[in-house]
Amino acid sequence: MTGICLLILALLLGACTGQNAATTAGTPIVEYKLLATLYLSPTPDDAEREATRLAVRSVPATTIPTATPAPTVYVGVFLGENDTVVDPVVDPARYQGTLTAGNLPTPLPVNCLYPIDAVFGTVWMTNESARAALGCPGEPATPYVGTVQFFERGVMYWLPTGEIWTVAPGGALGGVYWYVPIAPPDQGWQAQAPDGLRVPEFSFGALWRADEQIRQTLGYARADESSVSITVQRFDGGALIFDQTSAQVFTLVGRDDGTAYGPY
């Protein structure tokens, strides 16, 4: 009995010793940690889908902007359209509607070598008898920078050629005019002008003193001489004068003197 007990005790001691050796000599025991797992949500039902749709705000579709066409700005000046924009030389109101493409001077009944210059407009043509008396232009229109002086009842124009046009207009009924190719010698006598008026000088004064009819018709000068832009076109029966500075046209019927219509 005693032997059997000793044998069992020996076997138990051997088993314990082998277990410790395997643990000591073998690969160390590794403690594994749990990995995180991905949670898959269940498929949403119809009620959940509707709630999601209502929670998201609808964004309106982006509208592509369209450019509104603006009227083309016309660079330039429209005659007679705006009285606040006035050319310093030409009065647009006086020529409103007279220089349009369809309203230029109409040809004379006969074939003329030169056309009537459009600078004179067409208002002066309303006097049919004066227009017929002019006949055809004898030359192209010629622009000048001359001298002008206004009188009580008329005006004098001096051209660089030495010519003097004296005009005492009478409107549609007609006044008178004189043309001299060059001023006569000055007689030298003096006159006393009333208050506010003056006696003309230089070439105008020489002609004014030399011709009593001109002197009596025009009266005294209302202002001193000044520069003027003027266009003259001579006709078979007279001339057209365009005072560009004051924007007025005279129709002069006759050769060296005659009837003056206007200003237009």
Helices and strands as residue ranges (DSSP letters): H 2-25, H 46-55, G 92-95, G 101-103, G 118-120, G 123-126, H 128-134, E 142-150, E 155-158, E 164-168, E 171-180, H 202-210, H 212-218, E 226-235, E 238-243, E 248-253, E 257-262
